[in-house]
Amino acid sequence: MTQNPSVQSLFQPFQGGGLSLSNRIVMAPMTRQFSPEGVPGEDVAAYYRRRAENQVGLIVTEGTVIDHADASNQKNVPHFYGEAALAGWRKVVEDVHAAGGRIIPQIWHMGARGQVGEYTESEIEELVRQFALSAAAAKQLGFDGIELHGAHEYLIDQFFWAKTNPRTDRYGGGMVERTRFAVEVIEACREAVGPDFPIVFRFSQWKGSDYTAKLAQTPEELEAFLKPLSAAGVDVFHCSTRRFWQPEFEGSDLNLAGWTKKLTGKPTITVGSVGLDGEFLSLFKEGKGAGVSGIDDLLKRLENGEFDLVAIGRALLADPAWASKVEGGHQDELVAFSPTALQTLN
C-alpha cells in the first residue's frame, strides 16, 4: 500500500495558543463513565496512554465535573475535585507524559436541573469559583492546559442560548449579555492558572435538544458572541459541529472553526464526523475513490489554514492506534467504530 502523502498535513507540529504539539491530531472529549464514584483508575490512565503512544498530538479528556450539586447525575463520570479523583488524574497525566503526549482535562457542569434563571447571583458566584478551583487543580497536577465545556446545552451553553436563559439581570438579555457567565468563568480560571497556561473553550451552535439551533445567524453575530470570550482569556476555540465539511453561513465555504479563526485570530480546532464512515476509511486504500473528496476537503482546509487542529472522536475511541496507522500507511488495519466500542476502555 502506498501512503497518501497528503495526510502529512495532519502530522505537522503545531505551536500556538500556549500549546506546543507534535502534530495536528486531537482526541476529542468523549464521556466514558468508567470512573467508579467519580474516581479514574489505572484502566483510565492506560486508556489515555495508548492514544499518546500512538501519536495523538493532544488529548482532551472526557468531561470531568466540578464540585457542585448539579454538576452530574451520573455516578461514574469522573470528578475533577476531591483527593481520590485528583490522585487518579495525576496518574493519567504521568502516564500520558511518559508516552510523550500532551493532555488537558475538559472541565464540565452538565447543567441546571431547572432553568439557569433559578440560580441566584450568589449561587452563580459559587459556580464560577468551582470552575476556577478545578482549573487550578489541573495546573497543579501537571496538565498542559484546560478545556472549558461551553457547548451542547450544558451549563455554560444554557446561559448562551436564549431558549434556556430567561434571565433579565446582567446574566441574561441579548447575545452579548448572555456571555457574561462564561466570561466570568474564563476570567476566574485565567486568574487561577496565570497568563501562560492554555485555556481552550469548546462551543457549539447546535444543542442536544435541537441540532439545527444557531446562537449566531450571521458572521457579525458570531463575532459579537466570540469577542467577549476571546477578550476574557480564551487561547484556543474548539468549534463543535456535527459534520466538519458543512459551511456555517451562506456565501462562504468556511466551517465554524474557519469563521471563528477568521473573526478572533485565535487558533481553532475543528471536529465533526472525522473518520467515522466506510467512505472516509476507503479513501486511504489504493484504488478507492468514493471518499476522496471528503478527505481531500479536510486536508485542503487544514493546509490552507482555515483551522489549526483536527479533533477525532469515535474513530479514535474504537482504534487507539488510529493516528499511527494513518501516518504509517496501515490504513487497511484501521478498526471501524461500532457501538460495542462504548462497552470497554479499549
N, C-alpha and C positions, 0 to 999 in steps of 0.2 A: 504494500500500500504506500502510495506517495502522499506525504503530508501536504496539506494545503498551506502554502507559505503565508497566506493572508491571516491565518489565525495568530501569527506572531504579534499582531497589534494588541492582542489580549495579554501578551506576556512582556510588554514593555514596562520598565519601572515607572513608578509614579511618585512625585513629591508635590504636595500641596495641602492646604488647609491644616498644616501641622502634622500631616501623615507622611511617612516615608515607607513605601510599599514596593515589594519585588515585582509586582505585576498589577493588572487592572481587574483581576477577578475577586469579587466579594462574595462571601457566603451570606445569603440573605437570612434575616432572623426568622426562625420557624418554631412555633410553640411545639414542645415535645411532651411535656408532662411526665418526665421520668425522674423527678426530684421529690422523693417522698417527704411530705410535710414541708416542702419548700427548700430542701437541702440537696444540692447537687453532689453526687458521689463520684467514685472512681470511674464508673461507666460513662458519666457525662464528660469527665476530663478526657477519657480515651476517645470518645466520640469527636470532640473538637480537635484533639491532637491528630487524628487520622486525616482530617482536612488540611491541617497545617503541613503535615508530612507530604501531602500530595499537591503542594504548590498553590493553595488558595492564598491570595495576597493579603486579604483582610477578612477576618471572621467577625460577623456581628452575631452575638449570641441570641438565642431565643429571648423573648420578653421576660424580664425579671422585675418583680413588683416592689414598689416602695412600701414602707411601713405605714399603712393606713387601712382602716377597717373596710373600706370599699374597694381596695386595690385589686383583689382577686376573689373569685368564687370557686376556684379550682385548687384543691389542696396540694397537688403535685406540680404546680407551676412554681419555678424557683423564686425564692425571695432574694432581694438584694439588701438585706439588713439582718442583724442578729448574728451572734458569734458562730454558730454552726454553719449557716448558709455562706457567710463570708469566708470561712475557712475552706469550704468546698470550692468557692470561686478562686481562692488563692491557688489551689491545686490546679485548677483549669488553666489559669494564666501561666503557671510554671511549666506545665506540660506543653502548651502551645508555643511558648517562647523557646523551650528546649528543642522544639522541632523547627525553629526558625520562623515561626509565624507571628502575625500581629492580630490582636483581638480587642474588641470593645464590647461592653455589655449594652444591650438595649434596655433602658430604664423605662418602666411602664406603670400605668394605672389603667385598669380595664374600663373604668367609667363609673359615673354616678348611678346609683341604683334607681333613682328617680330622674329628675332633671337637674342640670347644673344650677338652675335657678334656686334650688333648695339649699345650696351651700351659703352659709353666712360668710361675711368677709373675713372673720377670724378663722373660720374653717379653711378658707382659701389660703390664708397665710400659712396655716399648718401644712397644707398640701405642698405649697412651694418649698417650705422648709424641709420636708421629707425628700423631695426630689434632690435638693442640694446635698442632703446628708448622704444619699446614695451615690451622687456624683463624687463627693469627697472620698467615699469608701473605695470607689473604682480607682481613683488615683493612688490611694494608699496601698491597694492590693497589687499595683503594678500594671494595670490595664493600659492600653495605648490610646485611650480616649473613651468617650461615651457616645451612645446614640439615645436621643430622646424620642419616644414614640408619640408623634403628633398626628397619626393617620387613622383611617379605618373606623372612625366613630368611637374610638376610645376617649379617655377623659379629655386630653388636650384638644382633640378634634371636636369633641362635643361643645367646647367653648367656641370653636371656629365657626361651626355650622349654625346658621340662623334657625334651622328646624329644631335643633336641640338646645339652643341657647335663647331663652325668652327674657333674659335679664335686662333690666332698664337702668342699672347702675353702670359704673365705669368698666365692668366686665362684659357688657352687652351693647347692643345697638348696631352700628354699621360694621362693615367688614374689618376696618382697622381697629375699631374698639374691641371687637371680638378676639383680636390677637393679644389683648393685654395679659391674660392669664399666662399664655405661652411665653410672652416677653418676660414676665416676672420669673417664671421658671428658668428660662435661659439665663437671665441676669444673675439669679441666685446660684445657679450651677457654675457660671463663669467666675463668680466671686469665690466659690468654694474650691475651684481647681486651679485658679490662676490663669494668666493670659496665654500660656503656651500649650495648654492641654486641649486636644481636639474635641470639639463638640459637633457631632453630626445630628441633624434634625430630619426625621422622616415625616413626610406629609403626603396626603393624597387628596385628589378631587373626589374620587368615589368613596362610598360609605358601605358599611356592612349591610345596611338595610336598603341601599339604593345605589346600584352600580353605575347609574347614569348621572348621579349628582355632580355638581360642579360648584366649588366655592367661588371660583373666578370664571366668568363667562368670556372674558377678553384678556389679551395680554396686559392691558392697562390695569385691569382689576387684579390680575396676578401680581403685577409689580407692586401695587398698593398693599397687597397681602404680605408679600415677601419682605418688603423693605424694613418694617419694624423688627422682624425676626432676625434678619441679617445684621441689623444695627445692634441688636441685643447681645450678639456674640456667637452666632452660628458660623462654623468654619466650612462645613460641607452639607449640602442638601441631598437627602435620599428621597427620590421622587417616585412614589409608588404608583404604578399603573398596572392594569391587568394584562396589557399587551404593549410591549415597548415600541412596536412599529407604528402605532396609531398616532396621527397628528393630534396635537392638543387643541389647536384652534384652526378655523378655516383660513385658507390663504397662505398656509405655511406647512412644510413637512416636519417642522420641529416637534419632537415629543415633549412631554412635560419637563424632563431633565434638560432638554435643549433650551427651552424657553427660560427655565429657572437660571441656568448658567448665563444666558444672554442678559437677563434682567438684573442679576445680582453680581455677576463677575466672580461668584464663588464656585469651587469645584462641585460637580454633581455626580450622583450615582443613578444610573437607570436600572429599572427592574420591570419584569413582567413577562412571564411565559418563555423565558430563555431556556432552550434545551429540553422542552417537555415532550414534543410530539415526534413521531417517527420521521416526518419530513425533515425536521431540523437535524436529526441524527444521520439520516441517509445522505445528506449533502456532504458529509465528511468521507464518504466512500466513493471510490473511483467509479465513474460511470453512472452515478446517481445525480439527477439534476432537479428533482422535484422541489427540493427545498432551497436551492441555491440562492434565489432572490432574497429569501428571508435572512440567511446568514450574511450574505453579501451586504445587505442593508445595515445590519448591526455593525459589521466591521467597518464599513464605509463611514457610518456616523461616528464611530469611535476614532477612526483615523482623521476625520475632518474636525475633531474637537468639539462635536456637538455636546458630548458629555465626557466624563473622565474615567469613570469606573462602571463595571457591569456586575450587578448582583444576580446571583443564580440561586434559586430556591430548591424546588422539588427534585430537579435533576441531580443536584449535588447531595441532597438528602438520600437519594437512592444509591448513589455511587460516590463514595468519599474520594475516589481516585479520578473523578471526572476531569479535573484540570490537567493532571499529569498525563492522562490518556490522550486528551485532545492535543496537548503540545507535542507529545511523543509520537503521534501518528498511530495510536492504537484505538482509533475511534470505533473499530469493529468490536471492541471489547466493552464498550460502554453499557452499563446496566440501565435499562429504561425504568422510569418511575412507574410504580403501581401502588395502589392503596396499601398493600402489605408492607411497604417500606415504613409506614407510620407505626407499625406494631412493635418495632425494635429500635434500639440505638445502634444502627449499623456503622 
